Structure formats: C-alpha cells, structure tokens
C-alpha cells in the first residue's frame, strides 16, 4: 500500500539516534517477583524479633506464610495479561494497589489461613501480613511506572523513578540475608541490618537523581518536567525531558548527559481520524498512563494508521512501547495493538492477529 503523508506531522518524526539500551519488556512494569518473594522471607524473619513469635513455631510458620502471601497479593492483577494488554495496562497497579486493597488483602489472606491454622495468634499474623502488603505497594512507587496507591482519593500515578524494576543491589542484599539464615545467623537481626543498608541505598539513589536533575536544568533551557528511568546499571539512567515546545530523550552515564533524540511537541489534533482512534481500547489504555509520547497519523490507499510511542523507554535506537490502530475509510477500527514491540515486522504481525482491537 502506498503511504501518503498528508496527515503526518513532519516535525514530529523520529530523528537519527545513538545506540542505547533499555530492557523493559512485558512484565517489566512490576518489581520482579523474585524480589517480592525475598521481601516476604525478610518480613517473616524480622517478625522473629517479637518474642511471642520467636518462641511459637506454629505462629512463626503462620506469620511467614502470611508475609509471603501478602508480598505477592497486589500483583494478582497480572491476570489481566491473559485477556489483553489494554486491560493489563489499565488495571495493573491500580485498584489492587489502592488504599482499600491494602486493608482488604490481609483480611482475605488471614481468613483463608484460618482454615489451615485454626488456633494461633491471628492478630499478629494479620499485622505482619498487612506490613507485607503495604511494603509491596510502597516499594512499587519507586520505579518509573509507579502505582495508583492513593485510590480511591485520586487515580494519579505516583512514580518516583529512582529504582529499576530489577535492582541487583536490593536483590543481592536480600540474598545475603537469606545466606545468613543458612549459616545460622539470627533471622531478625540479620534482616534488620539488611533493611538498614537498603534504606541507605535508597537515600543514595535519591541523591543521584537530584544531581541528575540539576545537570539537566544546567544543560537544557526551559525544562518543565524530568522523568527519570533507572537502569540496572547503578550509574546509568534514562531520561524523558519536557520543555515548553520539545521532548528530549537522553541518558546520563557516569555523570555525563547525552541527548539521544529531540521531538517537537504537538497537541493531539481535533481530526476525525484521531478522534476515532482515541475510542479504541488499546489507544485509550496507552493514553491513560503514558505521560510522554509522540504520535503519527498516516494515510494509505485503503486505510489510516495512528501510532503513539512512549518516549520513556528506548532500546538500541528503537522505542518499543507503542499503541497502534488501523482504521478503514469509514473510520471503523480494523486492528489495533498496544505493548512491547522490538521490530516493525513483529508489530505488523501483531496487527494482523488482532482484528477489531
């Protein structure tokens, strides 16, 4: 099909890019499951500082199970992935990470456990299960995706952007703690030390982020917003920077700011094709959470295509998180997709396999 450029904003196109890497596939919106499991073990170990738990094997076992279940419960919303990406994007880290959920998850878990442990100190089990759920939600706000942790008061995403979804330092410190348990170290004091070190590490990351923001403001005039996307490399960060009229995609590596791409800001047009595209489930899901994106509208011989590209994530010169919709000449949705795509060929195959959204 021949492509026409009459709908395409020419100054919103992608500029030539340097090589950069950003591993943010599929489930990368969540702090990795392995770390959450280790956090459950850590809380179960910290609970041993309570003499009542330390001297009651049945209660200790129940607290550990509650902590492990609580550390995983909020991510049950990944089940929406089985339906489609749009539902996953709209619901992941939403209501399951909200204030009511933080209260209800421990009650539900303890209610189920009561059938297994008919007689124990359920108040203590509930307390540590509650801490596990609350800690899960709390730590999820520190990466670039964040959570809707303040629902139902607001649906605003809280994303601090200081920790990568898989942070080797945090994971490694938890592993050291587990290793200490196998060597016979006191579980409570071992993980107390581990969490003091992790707290210090978070402080260091916030300091790094503050230095990066100062560097950006000193290098680019008129900055209105800086979104930091940490990588698993401690001294490398990816950035999406906004000014009044431009988006900048950059990285900071060992204290050096490198501008990778520049895009002219363009408001979404009040155009029949765009208005029809925004009614698509995949496009609506993308726009509901992506704060920094570029768009294209293209006309072909027998259909229109509208594409949105999230500028926070960049891999080897390519922006893999997209939302695309194809419409026929009567503006009916023919096919659409949103998700992680690392080549144009794979995107075309996804669109062929996803008719009518």
MINUBA-412693 format. One record per atom (N, C-alpha, C): residue in three letters; x, y, z. Coordinates in steps of 0.05 Angstrom, whole numbers, plus 5000, padded with zeros to 4 digits. Example, Ala and Ser with C-alpha at 12.3 -4.5 7.8 and 13.67 -1.06 7.14 Angstrom:
MINUBA-412693
Ala526448865156
Ala524649105156
Ala526449345156
Ser525749555142
Ser527349795143
Ser525850015157
***
This chain:
MINUBA-412693
Unk501749765000
Unk500050005000
Unk501750255000
Unk500950444985
Unk502450694983
Unk501750875006
Unk503750985020
Unk503251155042
Unk503251445034
Unk501351595044
Unk501151885039
Unk501852025065
Unk503152255063
Unk504052395086
Unk502252625094
Unk499852645082
Unk498152885087
Unk497352915116
Unk497252695131
Unk496452705159
Unk498752705178
Unk501052665168
Unk503352625186
Unk504752885193
Unk505052945219
Unk506553185226
Unk509553145222
Unk510553275201
Unk513353215193
Unk515353285214
Unk514853495230
Unk516853555251
Unk516453395276
Unk514753195276
Unk514353015299
Unk515552745293
Unk517152725272
Unk518352465265
Unk520752405283
Unk521652155282
Unk524052085298
Unk526552175284
Unk528352295300
Unk530952375289
Unk532952145291
Unk535152155276
Unk537151945278
Unk538151915307
Unk538551665316
Unk539051615344
Unk541751485348
Unk542951535372
Unk545351385380
Unk544451115391
Unk546450945395
Unk545850685407
Unk545350715437
Unk543150595446
Unk542550595475
Unk541050345481
Unk541150245505
Unk539750005512
Unk537850055535
Unk535549925533
Unk533549945555
Unk531949695555
Unk532349525574
Unk530849275575
Unk528349315592
Unk526049335578
Unk523549395592
Unk521249235579
Unk521448975578
Unk519548815564
Unk517148745582
Unk514948645569
Unk512648545581
Unk512248605610
Unk513148425628
Unk512648455656
Unk514448645670
Unk515848815656
Unk517748995669
Unk516349215684
Unk513749245681
Unk512249445696
Unk512249375726
Unk512749125733
Unk512649045761
Unk515449005772
Unk515749075798
Unk518148995811
Unk518348695809
Unk520648585803
Unk520748305796
Unk519748125818
Unk518447905811
Unk517147725830
Unk519147615850
Unk521547555840
Unk523647445858
Unk524247625882
Unk524447885877
Unk525048065898
Unk522748085918
Unk520248075908
Unk517948075926
Unk517847825943
Unk518647595932
Unk518747355948
Unk520747375970
Unk523047485963
Unk525147525983
Unk524347726005
Unk522747915997
Unk521748116017
Unk519847976036
Unk518247776026
Unk516547626044
Unk518147466064
Unk520347346055
Unk522147196073
Unk523347386093
Unk524147626084
Unk525447816102
Unk523447906124
Unk520947956117
Unk519048036137
Unk518447816157
Unk518247566146
Unk517847336164
Unk520147306183
Unk522547376174
Unk524947366192
Unk524947596212
Unk524247836203
Unk524148056221
Unk522148016243
Unk520047866237
Unk517947816258
Unk519047666281
Unk521247526278
Unk522447366300
Unk523547556322
Unk523747816317
Unk524547996337
Unk522448016359
Unk519947936352
Unk517847926372
Unk518147666387
Unk518647666413
Unk518947416428
Unk516647226426
Unk514247336425
Unk511847156423
Unk511946996398
Unk512947106376
Unk513146956351
Unk515646776351
Unk517846876361
Unk520346726361
Unk520046466377
Unk518346456398
Unk518146226415
Unk515746056409
Unk514346106387
Unk512045946379
Unk512345866350
Unk513245616346
Unk513745526318
Unk511345536300
Unk508945476311
Unk506545486294
Unk505945766286
Unk506145956305
Unk505646236299
Unk507746336280
Unk510246266284
Unk512346356266
Unk511846266237
Unk510946016235
Unk510445906208
Unk508046056196
Unk506046106211
Unk503646246200
Unk504346536192
Unk506046666208
Unk506946936201
Unk508546936175
Unk510346736171
Unk511946726147
Unk510146676123
Unk508146506125
Unk506346456102
Unk504746706096
Unk503746836117
Unk502247086113
Unk503947306099
Unk506547326108
Unk508347526096
Unk508847456067
Unk509347206061
Unk509847126033
Unk507347176016
Unk504947106026
Unk502547156010
Unk502047456007
Unk502447606028
Unk501947896026
Unk503848036008
Unk506347926006
Unk508348055988
Unk507748005959
Unk505947815953
Unk505247755925
Unk502447845918
Unk500647865937
Unk497847915932
Unk497148145913
Unk498348385917
Unk497548605899
Unk498048555870
Unk499948375863
Unk500548335835
Unk498748125822
Unk496548045836
Unk494647865824
Unk493347985799
Unk493648255797
Unk492448385773
Unk493948315747
Unk496148175749
Unk497448095724
Unk495747895709
Unk493647785722
Unk491847605708
Unk490447745684
Unk490348015685
Unk489148155662
Unk490848125637
Unk493348055640
Unk495048005617
Unk493947775600
Unk492547595612
Unk491347365597
Unk489147465579
Unk487847685585
Unk485747795569
Unk486847945546
Unk488148165551
Unk489548325531
Unk491248535544
Unk493048655529
Unk494948855540
Unk493549105550
Unk491349175536
Unk489849415544
Unk488749395572
Unk487549165577
Unk486449115604
Unk488649105625
Unk490948995618
Unk493148975636
Unk494249255643
Unk494549425622
Unk495549695627
Unk493649855644
Unk491049825639
Unk489049985653
Unk488849895683
Unk489349645688
Unk488749535715
Unk491149475731
Unk493549435718
Unk495849355734
Unk496749585752
Unk497249525777
Unk498049715798
Unk495849925802
Unk493449855797
Unk491250035801
Unk489749965827
Unk487349855824
Unk485649805848
Unk486949605867
Unk488549415856
Unk489749215874
Unk492049335891
Unk492849575884
Unk494949715900
Unk493849955914
Unk491149975916
Unk489850205927
Unk489750185958
Unk488850405971
Unk488550406000
Unk486550196009
Unk484150175997
Unk482349956006
Unk483549676003
Unk485149635981
Unk486349375976
Unk488349305998
Unk489949506006
Unk491949466027
Unk490649376053
Unk488249466058
Unk486749386081
Unk485449106077
Unk484349056053
Unk482848816049
Unk484548566044
Unk486848606030
Unk488548366024
Unk489348216049
Unk490248346071
Unk490948196095
Unk488548046107
Unk486248176107
Unk483848046118
Unk483147796102
Unk483347816075
Unk482747586059
Unk484747356063
Unk487247426064
Unk489347226067
Unk489047086094
Unk488647246115
Unk488447126142
Unk485846956144
Unk483747036131
Unk481246876131
Unk481746606119
Unk483246596097
Unk483846346083
Unk485646176101
Unk487646306114
Unk489546156130
Unk488246036155
Unk486046166164
Unk484746066189
Unk483745776186
Unk483145696162
Unk482345426157
Unk484645226160
Unk487145336156
Unk489545166158
Unk490645166186
Unk490645406198
Unk491645436225
Unk489245526243
Unk487645336252
Unk485245406266
Unk485745546293
Unk488045526304
Unk488545646330
Unk491345766332
Unk491546026330
Unk494046166333
Unk493446456339
Unk495546616341
Unk495146906347
Unk494547056320
Unk492047066313
Unk491347176287
Unk491847476285
Unk491947616307
Unk492547906307
Unk495347946297
Unk497247786307
Unk500047816298
Unk500347726269
Unk498947516261
Unk499147426233
Unk498047646215
Unk495747766223
Unk494547976206
Unk496548216205
Unk497748286227
Unk499548516228
Unk501848486208
Unk503148256208
Unk505448216190
Unk504548176162
Unk502248066157
Unk501148046130
Unk500548326120
Unk499448496137
Unk498848776129
Unk501448916122
Unk503548876138
Unk506149006132
Unk507148916105
Unk506848666099
Unk507848556074
Unk506348686050
Unk503748706052
Unk502148826030
Unk502949126027
Unk503049266050
Unk503649546049
Unk506449596038
Unk508349426046
Unk511049466036
Unk511249416006
Unk509749215996
Unk509649165968
Unk508749415953
Unk506549525961
Unk505449765948
Unk507449995950
Unk508650025974
Unk510450245979
Unk512850235960
Unk514150005958
Unk516549995942
Unk515950015912
Unk513549955904
Unk512849975876
Unk512750265866
Unk512550455884
Unk512450735875
Unk515150845867
Unk517350695873
Unk520050805869
Unk521150765841
Unk519750605823
Unk520750585796
Unk519250785778
Unk519750765752
Unk518650975734
Unk515750935727
Unk514650695733
Unk511750645727
Unk509950725750
Unk510750655775
Unk509250745798
Unk506750585802
Unk505050695820
Unk502450575826
Unk500350785830
Unk497850695830
Unk495550875838
Unk495050825868
Unk497050865884
Unk496850785912
Unk494950955929
Unk494151185918
Unk492351365933
Unk489351335925
Unk488751145907
Unk485951085901
Unk484650995928
Unk482151075932
Unk480151205913
Unk480251505914
Unk482051635928
Unk482151925930
Unk483052055904
Unk484951915890
Unk485852015865
Unk486951785849
Unk486651795822
Unk487751595804
Unk490451675794
Unk491651885805
Unk494251975796
Unk496351755801
Unk498151725781
Unk500351525784
Unk502551655800
Unk503451515821
Unk505751605837
Unk508151445829
Unk510051575816
Unk512451435805
Unk514851615811
Unk516551525829
Unk518851685837
Unk521351645820
Unk521451425805
Unk523651385786
Unk526451385797
Unk526851235819
Unk529551215830
Unk530650935831
Unk528950735827
Unk529850455828
Unk528950305803
Unk530650145791
Unk529949985768
Unk528149765777
Unk526549655758
Unk524649435765
Unk526149195775
Unk528549145765
Unk530248945778
Unk532749085787
Unk533049125813
Unk535449265823
Unk537349055835
Unk539649015823
Unk541448805832
Unk542448855861
Unk542649105869
Unk543649155896
Unk541549065917
Unk539049145912
Unk536849065931
Unk536548755931
Unk536548645907
Unk536248345905
Unk538648215919
Unk541048315913
Unk543448195925
Unk543448205955
Unk542648435967
Unk542548465996
Unk540648266008
Unk538348225995
Unk536448026005
Unk537747746004
Unk539147685983
Unk540447425981
Unk542547386002
Unk544047596009
Unk545947586030
Unk544547516057
Unk542247646061
Unk540747586085
Unk539847296086
Unk538747196064
Unk537946916063
Unk540346736068
Unk542646806056
Unk545046646061
Unk545846646090
Unk545446866104
Unk546046886133
Unk544246696149
Unk541746666140
Unk539946476154
Unk541046186152
Unk542046116129
Unk543045846125
Unk545645796142
Unk546946016148
Unk549445996163
Unk548846016193
Unk546346036200
Unk545546036229
Unk545346306241
Unk545446526226
Unk545146786237
Unk542346836248
Unk542047016267
Unk539447076278
Unk537747206255
Unk535347096249
Unk533847196226
Unk532947486229
Unk532047556253
Unk531047826257
Unk533248036254
Unk535447996269
Unk537648196268
Unk539048196240
Unk539147966227
Unk540347956201
Unk538848136181
Unk536248116180
Unk534748276161
Unk534248556171
Unk534548606197
Unk534548886206
Unk536949026194
Unk539248906195
Unk541649026183
Unk541249056153
Unk540148846139
Unk539748866111
Unk537949106104
Unk535849146119
Unk534049366112
Unk535149636119
Unk536849656139
Unk538249906144
Unk540049976120
Unk541449776109
Unk543149816085
Unk541449896061
Unk539149756058
Unk537449826035
Unk536350106038
Unk535650196062
Unk534750466066
Unk536950666058
Unk539350606066
Unk541650786059
Unk541950786028
Unk541550556015
Unk541850545986
Unk539650715973
Unk537250705983
Unk535150885972
Unk535951175975
Unk537051245998
Unk537951526001
Unk540051605980
Unk541851415974
Unk543951465954
Unk542651505927
Unk540651345920
Unk539251365894
Unk537851635892
Unk536551725913
Unk535251985912
Unk537252215908
Unk539652175920
Unk541752375916
Unk542752375887
Unk543052145876
Unk543852125848
Unk541752255830
Unk539252205835
Unk537052325819
Unk537052625821
Unk537452735845
Unk537553025849
Unk539953145833
Unk542253015833
Unk544553105818
Unk543953105788
Unk542552895778
Unk541852875750
Unk539953105742
Unk538053165759
Unk536153375752
Unk537553645751
Unk539453685769
Unk540953935769
Unk542553955743
Unk543753735734
Unk545253725709
Unk543553795685
Unk541153685685
Unk539253735663
Unk538454025662
Unk537754145684
Unk536954425685
Unk539254605677
Unk541754525683
Unk544054685675
Unk544654655645
Unk543754445633
Unk544454385605
Unk542354455585
Unk539754455593
Unk537554495575
Unk535854725586
Unk535254925569
Unk533755155578
Unk530755085579
Unk529355195598
Unk526455185599
Unk525254915605
Unk526754755621
Unk525754485628
Unk523254505646
Unk521154365639
Unk518754365655
Unk518254105670
Unk519353885660
Unk519053625673
Unk521353445665
Unk522153285685
Unk524253085680
Unk523252815691
Unk523052615674
Unk522352345682
Unk524852175682
Unk525552075704
Unk527951905706
Unk527151615705
Unk528651465689
Unk528151175686
Unk530751035692
Unk531050935717
Unk533550805724
Unk534050545708
Unk536450475704
Unk537150225692
Unk538350045714
Unk538949795706
Unk540149615726
Unk543049675731
Unk544149845714
Unk546949945718
Unk546750185737
Unk548050175760
Unk547750385780
Unk548450665771
Unk550150695751
Unk551050975743
Unk549951045716
Unk547950905707
Unk546650975681
Unk543651005685
Unk542651235675
Unk539751295678
Unk538751385650
Unk536251325644
Unk534951435620
Unk533051655628
Unk532751855611
Unk531152085617
Unk529252155595
Unk526852245603
Unk524952375584
Unk524552655595
Unk525352845579
Unk525453125588
Unk523453295572
Unk521853455586
Unk519953635572
Unk520753925576
Unk520454075554
Unk520554365555
Unk517854465544
Unk517554725541
Unk515054835531
Unk514454735503
Unk516454685486
Unk515854625459
Unk517254365449
Unk518854235466
Unk520253995457
Unk520253775478
Unk520653525468
Unk521353295485
Unk524253225478
Unk525753165499
Unk528453065496
Unk528652785508
Unk529852605493
Unk530452345504
Unk533552335508
Unk534352265532
Unk537152285539
Unk537952055558
Unk540452035563
Unk541451855584
Unk543752005599
Unk544051915623
Unk546352005639
Unk548051765646
Unk550551775638
Unk552351555643
Unk554951665656
Unk555351575680
Unk557751665696
Unk557851975697
Unk555652095702
Unk555552385706
Unk555452545680
Unk555352415657
Unk555252565632
Unk552452545619
Unk551352775612
Unk548752785599
Unk549052765569
Unk547652565557
Unk547752515528
Unk544952535517
Unk544552735499
Unk541952765486
Unk541852565463
Unk539852395463
Unk539552195443
Unk537552275421
Unk535352395428
Unk533352475409
Unk531952735417
Unk530952875398
Unk529253115403
Unk526753095387
Unk524453165399
Unk521953155385
Unk520453415390
Unk519153525370
Unk517553755373
Unk514953675386
Unk514053835406
Unk511553775419
Unk509253845401
Unk507253665400
Unk504853715384
Unk502353625399
Unk500553805402
Unk497953735415
Unk496453545397
Unk494853365408
Unk493253185392
Unk491253355376
Unk491053315350
Unk489353475333
Unk486353395336
Unk484653595332
Unk481753535331
Unk481153455303
Unk481753205297
Unk481453105270
Unk479752845271
Unk478052795251
Unk476252555252
Unk477852295256
Unk480152265242
Unk481652025245
Unk482751995274
Unk483852205284
Unk484952195312
Unk482652145332
Unk480452285328
Unk478252245347
Unk477151965347
Unk477051845323
Unk476251565321
Unk478251375334
Unk480851435330
Unk482951275341
Unk482851265371
Unk482351495383
Unk482351515413
Unk480151355426
Unk478151275410
Unk476051105421
Unk476850805423
Unk479050735410
Unk479950465411
Unk480950395439
Unk480450145448
Unk481250065474
Unk484250075479
Unk485849995460
Unk488749995463
Unk489850275464
Unk488850445447
Unk489750725447
Unk488950865473
Unk486550825482
Unk485550945506
Unk487250855530
Unk487950595531
Unk489550495553
Unk492350625553
Unk493550645529
Unk496150765527
Unk496051055537
Unk494051205528
Unk493851495535
Unk493251535565
Unk492051325577
Unk491351355605
Unk493751355624
Unk496051255615
Unk498251245633
Unk500851365622
Unk501151385596
Unk503651475585
Unk503851785586
Unk505751895601
Unk505852185604
Unk507452325582
Unk509252175568
Unk511052295548
Unk510952125524
Unk509752225502
Unk509552065478
Unk509552245453
Unk510152115430
Unk509752255405
Unk507652095389
Unk506552235369
Unk504452105353
Unk504852145323
Unk503751965308
Unk503651985279
Unk500951905268
Unk500052045248
Unk497651965233
Unk498551935204
Unk498051695193
Unk498851645165
Unk496451545149
Unk496351625124
Unk494151535106
Unk495351355084
Unk494051115081
Unk494850935060
Unk492550915039
Unk492850745019
Unk490850734998
Unk488150665008
Unk487950475027
Unk485250395036
Unk484950395067
Unk486850515081
Unk486450525110
Unk488150755122
Unk487450825146
Unk489051015162
Unk490450865184
Unk492750975193
Unk494150865216
Unk494951085234
Unk494451045260
Unk495251245281
Unk497051095300
Unk499351215307
Unk501251085324
Unk502151275346
Unk502251165371
Unk503351305394
Unk505751155404
Unk507851305411
Unk510351185420
Unk511151305447
Unk511451135467
Unk512351235493
Unk515351295492
Unk516051535500
Unk518851635498
Unk520451565523
Unk519251445543
Unk520851375567
Unk522651135563
Unk521950975543
Unk523450715540
Unk524750705513
Unk527250645512
Unk528750655487
Unk530750415487
Unk530850265466
Unk532650035464
Unk533950035437
Unk536650075437
Unk538250065412
Unk537050235390
Unk536350485398
Unk535350675379
Unk532450635372
Unk531050455385
Unk528250395379
Unk526550435404
Unk524150535399
Unk522350585422
Unk520250355422
Unk520550165440
Unk519049915438
Unk516149925449
Unk515550125466
Unk512850115477
Unk511050305460
Unk509050185447
Unk507450325427
Unk504550255430
Unk502850415418
Unk500050355413
Unk499450435384
Unk498250245369
Unk497650295341
Unk494850205335
Unk493450365319
Unk490750295310
Unk490550335280
Unk489250155266
Unk488750185237
Unk485750215233
Unk484950405216
Unk482050455212
Unk481550455182
Unk479150355174
Unk478450355146
Unk477550635138
Unk476750665113
Unk475950935102
Unk473451045116
Unk471950865128
Unk469550965143
Unk470151005172
Unk472750995179
Unk473651035207
Unk472850825226
Unk472250585216
Unk471850355233
Unk474550235240
Unk474850145265
Unk477350025274
Unk477649755262
Unk479849715247
Unk480449455234
Unk482149285252
Unk484249405264
Unk486149265280
Unk487549465298
Unk488349365322
Unk489849535340
Unk491549365359
Unk493549495371
Unk495349355389
Unk496749555407
Unk497249475432
Unk499049635449
Unk500749435465
Unk503249505468
Unk505149325482
Unk507949375474
Unk509649175481
Unk512549195475
Unk513249055449
Unk514249205430
Unk514949105404
Unk517749205397
Unk519549015389
Unk522349095384
Unk523049085354
Unk521049055337
Unk521649085308
Unk519049145294
Unk519249285272
Unk516849355256
Unk515449105245
Unk517048905238
Unk515848655228
Unk514048525248
Unk514948515273
Unk513348385294
Unk510848555299
Unk511048815297
Unk508648975301
Unk506548915280
Unk507448895255
Unk505548835233
Unk504248565237
Unk505748375248
Unk504548105253
Unk502448125275
Unk503048295296
Unk501148325318
Unk498548455307
Unk498748645290
Unk496448785279
Unk494748585262
Unk496048415248
Unk494648215231
Unk493148015249
Unk494247965272
Unk492947765290
Unk491047895310
Unk490648155308
Unk488948295327
Unk486748455313
Unk485048335298
Unk482948485285
Unk480948605305
Unk479948845299
Unk477948975315
Unk478849005345
Unk481449075349
Unk482449125376
Unk483248875390
***
